[in-house]
Amino acid sequence: MSDKKLHPETLALHAGYRSDSATNSVAVPLYQTTSYQFDSAEHAANLFALKEFGNIYTRIMNPTTDVLEQRLAALEGGVAALGVSSGQSAATLAILNLCQAGDNFVTSTDLYGGTWNLFANTFKQMGIEARFVDPSDPDAFRKATDDKTRCYFAETLPNPKLNVFPIKEVADIGREIGVPLIVDNTAAPLICRPFDHGAAVVMYSTTKYIAGHGTSIGGVIIDGGNFDWEAQGDRFPTLNTPDPSYHGAVWTEAVKPLGPIAFIIRARVTLLRDLGSAESPFNAWQTIQGLETLPLRMRQHCENADKVVQFLQKHPKVRNVIHPSVQEGEAKRRADAYLSGGFGGLVGFELNDGLEAGKTFIDSLELLYHVANIGDARSLAIHPASTTHSQMTAEEQVSAGVTAGYIRLSIGIEHIDDIIADIEQALAKI
């Protein structure tokens, strides 16, 4: 049966794999190997020349990672995927696949702090300019675009603001000009499908919801196969001019017989080969175990988060609750337009009594873990003003959506009564 006819709950268990050809194993095997035996000198030469695809070296590809890639591509509605060592690597390779020194890209200001630093500082040192614009005005992306702009970048559900990005509005602007939109969908797997709204590339930190168990760092880039890189030849020299590292291959031409996969092929055979941020087979295997229950977990994350929001809204020590379900105006319209099946498991709230109240709340939790992560099956909490955003000035914190009394929760799949009981007793200690 074609993957396209299956529902997400089924794809998470079946896409990209039926059984092992050598052993008939139903469970995906862990291929913990660095290298692969070639059938002949000709076979090896064909693999290295990309005349045929197959396993060469695990830095570039691995059978276990391949199953994860196929499964995530099927779930997202893309044509192919590339597993890498972390979400940070996914963002890095996605941008470097299009940008060279002297180029720029336009990005939303609402980003994970690590991504912001990568874009504002590390890429700047490489000669690549990140142009930050406020996503509340989609036309800001158009205004920041010039002939050296190679892509747009955004997060579907950025924290701590949790304002859903206007995917279609910005994707439409980009397609009119010839600029693709790359979307980091880490916080919204299954509940948002960016390709359906015009995104060209989707990426994840699979460390978070996709794995769900908090054991394995990983990332993935997924190619939508829906952007005509060749038609915009001058804008994408990395894909439309000879690649000297591959005997002058022009990627949009070289892979035509295989389908619209120029973007993801170059990312694999040039960038992953040279930069080496490969996902370990063990982490890929661990992520597959978590992926199998992703549809069930996301349903519970969203249901539990909604109930936590309802509790917090009524609590006298809480000044404000931040969650897509309780937003108003344009923010709520976007949440309703782009999130289906739930509003996500991330919840923010502001305490009346500021910094010390935030610290006391965190120190009083007994069930929720105090960690700098999201997306675990377990419930997690952090006080950004004293941790993740502590390096910023007070003004910078506010611009990022962080006040002194702001708490971020990543609501897990425990029983809702136990989650609320722990939050309630911690609030009582303030």
N, C-alpha and C positions, 0 to 999 in steps of 0.2 A: 504494500500500500504506500502511496506517495506521502511523504512527510507533510506536504501542503494540505492534506485532507484531515490531518490529525489535530486534536486539541492539545493545548499546552501540557496538561496533566499526563498525556500519553507521550508526547514528544520528549518530555523530561526523562522518561524511562527507556524510550526506544529509538530515538533519532540517531542516525549515524552508526548503528551497531545492532547486529542480531545475535551473532555468536562468533567465537574465535575460529578461524578457518583451520587451525592446526589441531585444536583440542575439543571444539564444540562447546567451550565454556560459555555459559549464558552471562555470567558476570564479566564486566570489562576487565581484562588482565592488566596487571601492572608490568609494563615493559621497562624494567630498570636497567637500561643498557645505554652505552654511549655510541655504539657502532653497529653496523649491519653488513653482513656478507654479501658481496656483489656476485651475480650469477656468472659474469664473464667480464673481460676487459671492455667489450662493447657495451654491455649493460652499464658498467660504471661510467663510461664516457657519455652515454646517453643521459644518465641522471645528472651529471655535472653540467651538461650542455642544455638541460631542460627540454630535451627531446621527448623525455617521458618523466613522469613523476614517480617518486618512490623514496624510501628511506636512505639517507646518506650518513647523517650524524645527528645526534639528539639536540645539538645546539640549534639546528634548523627545523627538525621535525622528529616526531616520535609517535608510534602507533597509539599509545594511551592518550597523549595530548590531542591527537587527531580526532579521536572520538569526542572529546570535550569540545573541540572546535566545531565539528559537524553538528553536535547537539545544540550548542548555543546559536549557531547560524540559523538552524531550523526554528528554534524558539523565537528568534528575533525577526525572522522573515528575510534574512540576508542570503547572499550567495556563497560566502566563504568567510572563514575566521582565522585569526592567528592568536594562539595562546602565548603569553609572555610572563615574565617573572613577577610582575606586580601591576597594579593599576597605574602607578606612576610611570612605569615603563610603557604601558599602553598609550598614555597621553603623549609621552615623549616621541615614540615612534610614529604615532598618527600625525603629529605636526611635522616631524622631520621628513616624513614621506613626501611632503609637498613643499616644504620651505627650505631655502638655502640662505646663506649669508646675503644680506641686502633685501630679503623679502620681509613681508609682514603678514600677520593674521589678526583678525578682529575677534575679541573674546568678551564674553559677559564678565561683569565685575563680580557677580555672585558665584564664587568658586570655593572649593576646598583650599585651605591655606597652603598645603603643599603644592598644589597646582599653580596657585597664584605666584608662589616663590619661583617655581620652575619657569613660568612665563615671564615674570618681571625681571628676574635676575640672571638665571642660567642661560636662557635663550638669548638674552641681551648680550651676554658675553660671547655668544656664538654668532652675533651679527644678525639675529632674527628679532624683529620688533613685534611685541604683543601690544595691540591697541585696545585698551579696556573701555567698554561702553556700558551704560546703564540699560539692562534688558527691559526696563519698564517702557522704553521707547524703541520698538523694533527698528524704526527708521534710522536710529543712531548707527546701526551696522552699515547701512548704505552710505551714510555721510562719512564714515571712517574708511571706506574702501577706495583703493586706487589700483593702478595697473600692476602693482607689486603685491597685492593682497591675494593670498593663496587659499585661505579658508576662513570659516567662522567656527567658533568653539563655544560650547555652553554645557551646563549641567541641567538635567531635567528638573531635579528637585534639590536645589542647593541648600546646605545648612550653614549657618543657623537660621537664615531668613525663611526658608521653606516656601518661597514664592516660585511657582511653576514657570518654567521658561516658555516664551511664546514660540514654540517650535515651528509651526506652519508659517507664521508671519515672517520670521527671519529666513526660513528655508525658501519661501517664495521670493523674497528679495534677492537672495543669493542666486537662485536659479535664473532669475531675470538678468542678472549681471554676469553669471557664469562662475559663481563662487559656491563651493560645497559647504554644507553645515555638518560639523562633527559634534555629536552629542554624547556626553558622559551620562549614562543611564544607571549608574551604580545604585542610587537610592530608590529606584522605581522599576526593578525588573518585573515583567509580566503586566504590571498595572499601567505601564506606558510602553507604546511601540513607536519609537521615533521615526522609523522608516515609513510608517503609515501616514506621517505628517510631513514628509519631504526631506528628512535628514538623509545624508549620503553615507555617513559612517557612524557607527555606534561603538562605544567602548565601555568597559566595566573594570572596576576593581572586583574581581571574583572573590577576593578575600571576604567580602561583606555578605550580602544576602544570598548570593548564588551558592557559595560554599555553606555558609550559615553556622558552621561549627567552631569557628575561631581557631583553627589549627593550621591553616595553609594560606600563604601569601600567593597571589596570582592576579593576572589581568588578561583581558582579551580585547582585540580589535575585530569588529565585524564589518564587512564590506556589503553595502546594500545592493551593489550591482546596478544602481539606478541613476548614476551620474555619467554623462558623456564626457569623459576626460579628453578624448581626442578632438571633439568639436571646439574645445577651448584650448587648443594646442599651445598658444603663446603663454597662457597663464600657468601651465603646468609643465615646465621643462623637465622636471624629474621623471615624468611619465612619457613625454613626447619627444625627447631628444636622446641620442645614443648614450647608453650607460657604459662608460669606459671600464667599469669593473666587471662587465659581463659581455665582453667582446662587441661592444657597441649595440647591444640590444635596445630597441625602442619598445618599451613595455606595452603600450597600447596596441602595437602591431604584433608583438611576439606572442601574446596570449590570446589573440582573437579566436583561434579555433577552440579554445577552452571555455570561452564565455567572457562576460564583463568582469574580469577579476584582476585587471592591471594593478589597481591600488594595493590589494592584499598580497599579490605575488611579489611586487617590488619590496613591500615591507618585510616579507619573509626572506627572500633570497639575497637581498642587498643589506638592509638595515639589521635584521636579526642575525644574519651571518656575520656582519662586521662588528656590531656593538655587543652581541652576545648575551642579551637579556632574556635567555630562554627559560621557560617554565620547567621546573624539575618534573620528571614523570610521576614521582610520588605525590607531589602537590596537585598535579592534574588528576591523578587517580582519586585523591582525597576530595577534590572539588566535585568530581562526578558523583561521589557518594552523597554529597550534600545536594547537588542539583536535582537528584531524583525526587526529593521531597519539596523542592522550591514552591510549586503551586500551592501545596497544602500550607506551608509555612507562611507565605505571603498573605494568604487569606486570614490566618490567625494573627499575624503581626498587625494587619490593618484593623481587624475587629477589636483587638485588645487596645490598640492606640486610640480608637474612637471612644472607648469607654474611659480611658485615662483622661482624655480631653474633657469629657463630660464631668468627671469628678473634679478636675482642677478648676474648671470654670466656676464652680460653686464654692471653692475654698476661700475663706477670708484672707489668708496670707498670700494669695496669688493675685498679682496685679493684672497680668495679661497672659493669654495662652496663644502659642504660635503653632498652627497646624492648618493644612489646606482646607480641612472641613469647616473651619470657623472663619475663614477669610471673607472679605467682602469686596464688592465692586469688580474691577478688572482682574484682580488676583484670583478671586473665586471663579470667575468665568473661565480663566485658563485652567484652573484646577479641574473644573468639571469637564472641560473640553479635552484635556490630555491624560487625565488619570481615570482609568476604568477599573472597576472591581475593587476600589479602595483608595484611600488617600495616603497610604504609606505608614511605616512604623515609627517615624521620627516625630517627636513632640518637643516643642520648646515652651518654657514658661518663665515669667519674670516674677521674682519675689518682691514683696513690698519693701523689705528691709535691706536690700542691697548686698554688698560684697560679703560681709560676715555671715549674713543669713544663708547665702549660697554655700559657703564653706561648711557651715553647721549642718545644713541639709545633707550634703554629700557625706560628711563624717558620720551621720546618723543612720544611713542606709544599712540594712542588714541582708536583704535579698539581692537587690540590684548591685551589679558590679561597678566599681569606679574605674573605668578604663577609657582610653582615647581611641575608641573604635565604634563602629555601628554595624548593624546587620546580623549580629549573633542570634542564635535561637534563644539565648539568655537575655534578660533585660539589663541594659547598661545605662550609666549616667555619668555626666561630667559637668564641671563648672568652668566654662570657657574663659571667663575673665581672669581666673587665677591659674590657668593651665595653657590651653591651646592658643589663646589670644593674649597672654600675659605680656608678650613682647611689644604689643601695640600701645600707643597712647590712648587715653580715655576717648578722645575724639575719633581716633581710628577704629576703636572697638565699636562705638556707636554706629559708625558708617558701615561696619561689617554686620550689624544686627545684633551685637553683643552688648548688653548692659551689665552693670555690676552684679545684679541679682539674677542674671539669666542662667537657666539650667537646661541642658539638652538631654533628653531621654531617647534611647533606642529601645522601644518596647518589644519584648520577646514573646515567646509562645507559652510561658507558664500560665497557670490558672489565673484569670483576671482578678479574682478576689485576693489572691496572695500578692499580686503586683500592687494593687491599690492599697492594701493593708500596709505594705512597707513604705510606700510614698506617704501615706497618712501619718504613720508613726514618726517618720523623719520630719515632716512638717510640724508636728506637735513639739519637737525639740527646739524649734526656733523661738 
